[in-house]
Each structure stands twice: as C-alpha cells, then as structure tokens.
Amino acid sequence: MTLKDRKLAYRIYLYLGALFITSLVVSNLIFQKFFYWNPFGGFTVFGVSLFEVSVGILPYPITFLITDLISEIYGRKMANQIVTAGIFASFFSMGIILLAELAPAIPTSPINDETFTQVFALSPIAVLASMIAYLLAQYVDVAIYHSWKKLTNGKYLWLRNNFSTFLSQFLDTFTVVGLLCVFKVLPWDIFFGLVVSGFIFKIFIAFLDTPFLYFFVYILRRRFKLKPNEELELDNFEETHKVK
C-alpha cells in the first residue's frame, strides 16, 4: 500500500470515528422524547405499543454499523479504540451538561432555567445508564463479530454482522431500560414492553443496515485492494508518517 493510500485509510477511519461519536452523544441528548411508529396496526407487548420507542434509538444503530465496518476493514483493536473514545466523549458531554445546569440563566436568555432543566436534567442519568449498557454491548459486539469472522474464515459477512448485533442490542436494550427503571426515570410496569419493543425495533434496523455494510466493505476492499480476510494495519501510522 502506498503512503497516499495509507493516509486516505487513516482519514476514513477518523471520519468513521467522528460519525460514531456524534451518533452516540446525540442519542444520549435526545432520548427523553418518545414516538410511536405503527407499521403493524397497533400491536402491544406488555402494555407498550409496537413500536413506542425513544428518538434516541434512531442514531444508535449507526454506531453498531460503524463498529462492524471498522472491525471488518481495520480490525478488532481499531474498533475497540473507537468504542473507548465514544465512552470518553459521552462522559465529557455529561460533564458539560452538569456545568451548564449550574450556570443561572439571565432574564433575557431565550431559554430559562426551567426549560433547560426540563430538557436536559435527566441526561446525565441517561448517559450513565447508557454508558454501562453501551460498554457491555459494544465490546460484546466487536468480540462476537471477530469470533464469527475467524470461525467462517472471513466469509458470510451477513452472518457475523447480524448475529453480533442481535446479542449486543439485546444486552444494550435490557441493561439501559433496567437502569433507567432503577434510577426511577421510567416506571417498572413498562420495563418488559420497552425491552421487547426496543429490541425488535433494533433488530429490524440491523437487517436494514446489512446491505449498507456490504456496500461500504466492497468499496473499501476494492479501493485498498484487500483480500477477503485481510485488514488494514494503521498501528503507529500517524507517528511514523506524520499525517497532517
């Protein structure tokens, strides 16, 4: 691989990381708004309508698509680095929200303290619950993905993409809803309904993102002339080549 190609590969990795972190942080900031998507004509599960879910769920599947793409092209180590960076970004954003909450609004402020508190007051709790669930789910996703990749010798991309996402999404949904109930953000009587509804919704999205994963993997493998089970090596690349 030429130096030009390695620089391009590194920059693509950075952009994927930026999309990942943005999706993760935004999902934690907007989670308090819930919406009702009704493609099946009003089914309910444990008293919760399918699908009655938080808008925070909309950008979250993007994070699993990106970690699977990075795992496939850049390897397990680079995928875990993005996961760790996402954790740092989320806790940092929580600190900023707490600081903003402490600063009193002036009389001419377009947003007063009450409105700001109503929108963002629960975000630190949500981030804490989400991060515990996220830490578990994302590392499990990367581990299972690479286990399937090794087992199938790099074949059956759809299999490792979906099976790793299914388990990790269930762990994420179960854990984050459970913790939000423990913190009394949500009532326990809708726990099972939200878990089932959220999990089914995420599985549906996981099926939809599989063609996108195939497409981007095909583009990157063709661009960098990678063999089916080959990964790009970027370790110490920035220090070695002084990428700017």
ChimeraX attribute file (.defattr): number of C-alpha atoms within 10 A of each C-alpha:
attribute: neighborCount
match mode: 1-to-1
recipient: residues
	/A:1	9
	/A:2	8
	/A:3	11
	/A:4	9
	/A:5	12
	/A:6	19
	/A:7	18
	/A:8	14
	/A:9	19
	/A:10	19
	/A:11	14
	/A:12	14
	/A:13	21
	/A:14	13
	/A:15	11
	/A:16	18
	/A:17	23
	/A:18	15
	/A:19	15
	/A:20	24
	/A:21	22
	/A:22	18
	/A:23	20
	/A:24	27
	/A:25	22
	/A:26	17
	/A:27	23
	/A:28	28
	/A:29	22
	/A:30	18
	/A:31	20
	/A:32	19
	/A:33	11
	/A:34	14
	/A:35	11
	/A:36	13
	/A:37	14
	/A:38	12
	/A:39	9
	/A:40	9
	/A:41	9
	/A:42	12
	/A:43	12
	/A:44	14
	/A:45	16
	/A:46	14
	/A:47	13
	/A:48	20
	/A:49	18
	/A:50	23
	/A:51	25
	/A:52	19
	/A:53	23
	/A:54	17
	/A:55	18
	/A:56	20
	/A:57	21
	/A:58	17
	/A:59	18
	/A:60	21
	/A:61	21
	/A:62	19
	/A:63	22
	/A:64	24
	/A:65	20
	/A:66	19
	/A:67	28
	/A:68	28
	/A:69	22
	/A:70	25
	/A:71	22
	/A:72	27
	/A:73	25
	/A:74	21
	/A:75	20
	/A:76	19
	/A:77	13
	/A:78	20
	/A:79	24
	/A:80	18
	/A:81	12
	/A:82	22
	/A:83	24
	/A:84	15
	/A:85	14
	/A:86	24
	/A:87	20
	/A:88	14
	/A:89	16
	/A:90	24
	/A:91	16
	/A:92	13
	/A:93	19
	/A:94	22
	/A:95	13
	/A:96	12
	/A:97	19
	/A:98	15
	/A:99	10
	/A:100	15
	/A:101	16
	/A:102	9
	/A:103	9
	/A:104	10
	/A:105	15
	/A:106	10
	/A:107	9
	/A:108	7
	/A:109	9
	/A:110	8
	/A:111	12
	/A:112	13
	/A:113	16
	/A:114	11
	/A:115	11
	/A:116	14
	/A:117	15
	/A:118	11
	/A:119	14
	/A:120	21
	/A:121	15
	/A:122	16
	/A:123	22
	/A:124	20
	/A:125	18
	/A:126	24
	/A:127	24
	/A:128	18
	/A:129	22
	/A:130	25
	/A:131	23
	/A:132	15
	/A:133	23
	/A:134	25
	/A:135	15
	/A:136	16
	/A:137	23
	/A:138	26
	/A:139	18
	/A:140	19
	/A:141	26
	/A:142	27
	/A:143	18
	/A:144	19
	/A:145	25
	/A:146	21
	/A:147	14
	/A:148	19
	/A:149	20
	/A:150	13
	/A:151	11
	/A:152	14
	/A:153	11
	/A:154	16
	/A:155	14
	/A:156	11
	/A:157	18
	/A:158	13
	/A:159	15
	/A:160	25
	/A:161	28
	/A:162	20
	/A:163	17
	/A:164	23
	/A:165	27
	/A:166	20
	/A:167	16
	/A:168	24
	/A:169	28
	/A:170	20
	/A:171	20
	/A:172	26
	/A:173	23
	/A:174	19
	/A:175	21
	/A:176	22
	/A:177	25
	/A:178	21
	/A:179	19
	/A:180	19
	/A:181	17
	/A:182	13
	/A:183	13
	/A:184	11
	/A:185	14
	/A:186	15
	/A:187	13
	/A:188	15
	/A:189	12
	/A:190	15
	/A:191	19
	/A:192	17
	/A:193	20
	/A:194	27
	/A:195	24
	/A:196	19
	/A:197	21
	/A:198	24
	/A:199	22
	/A:200	18
	/A:201	18
	/A:202	21
	/A:203	19
	/A:204	12
	/A:205	14
	/A:206	21
	/A:207	15
	/A:208	11
	/A:209	18
	/A:210	16
	/A:211	12
	/A:212	13
	/A:213	19
	/A:214	14
	/A:215	11
	/A:216	13
	/A:217	19
	/A:218	13
	/A:219	12
	/A:220	15
	/A:221	18
	/A:222	11
	/A:223	11
	/A:224	17
	/A:225	11
	/A:226	15
	/A:227	10
	/A:228	14
	/A:229	14
	/A:230	14
	/A:231	17
	/A:232	18
	/A:233	14
	/A:234	15
	/A:235	11
	/A:236	9
	/A:237	14
	/A:238	13
	/A:239	8
	/A:240	8
	/A:241	11
	/A:242	9
	/A:243	13
	/A:244	6
